[in-house]
Structure formats: C-alpha cells, structure tokens
Amino acid sequence: MPTSELASMPWRGRSATCPMTCPLLVRTGLSIAMGKAPEEIRSAAHYISTSDDKDGIADAIDAFLLPLVGGSS
C-alpha cells in the first residue's frame, strides 16, 4: 500500500520528537498532530486536533474515520 493512502497520528503528544515523527507525518496521505505536540510536529501535520487530554484522538476519529465508514458521533 502506498504511504499516500495511509494516515498517521502520533500518540505521544508532548514527548514526541520531530526526528522520529516528522518523516512519518510528511510521508502519509493524512497526518494528524495533537494540540499540545511541539510546534515542529504540528507544522508538519496536515491537521491539528485538540490536545490528547481533551479527547484529541477521539476528535480526529470523528472528523476523519467515522465519515469513511458511514458513522457519526
């Protein structure tokens, strides 16, 4: 599967580092950063969700995955 058809959403929030995370974010077709991620990670992502302590993962699932499968929150 081409990476352009993949989504990435690093879950480590503030402890994620760009040398490990940014290459993943720029190679995938959809990249989502949490609101409290470091600026360099947020700037590499296609979409910035709310912070992980404010249900950022659930918000991203609601925004991108549920519509693909015909669901709603």
N, C-alpha and C positions, 0 to 999 in steps of 0.2 A: 504494500500500500504506500503510495507517495506521501511524504510528510505534509504536503499541502492539503491532504484530506484528513489530517489529524488535528486534534485540539490539545492544548497544554494549559495546565493550571497549577502552578507550583503551590503547594500547600504549606510551606514552611514560613510564610509571611515575612516577618522582620528578620528572621535568621537566614533567609535565602541570600545567596551571594550571586552577583552578576556573572563572574567567570563560570559558574556551574549552571546557571539558569538562563541567562540571556541567549546563548546559542539555541537552546530549545525553543524559546519564545519566538525568535525570528524565523525559525525553520518550519514551524507548524502553520497550518492554514488559519487557525484561530488561537490566539493566546490571551489568557486572562490572568491579570495580576490582582492580588488582594489590595485593598485600600491602604494598608499600613506597610506594604512592601517598600523597599528602598526606591528612591527616585529613578535610579538607573534601570531597575526592573520594570517599574511602571511605565517608563518611557519606551521600553522595548515591546510592551504588550499592545495588542490590538484593542483591548477593552480593560477597564479598571473597574472591578466590582467593589462592593463595600468591604470593610475590613473583616478579617476572619472571625473576630469576636462580635461582629454584627451580622452574622449569617452570610458572609460573602460567598461561600461555596454554594449555599442554597440559592442565593440570588442569581448566581451565574447559571446554575442548572435551570432555574425558572426562565431565565432570559434566552438561553441557547438550546438546551437539550429537550426540555418539555415540548416546545413548539415542533421539534423534528419528529416526535413520536405522537403528536396529536393530543398531548396532555396540557393541563393548565394547573396553576397552583391555587 
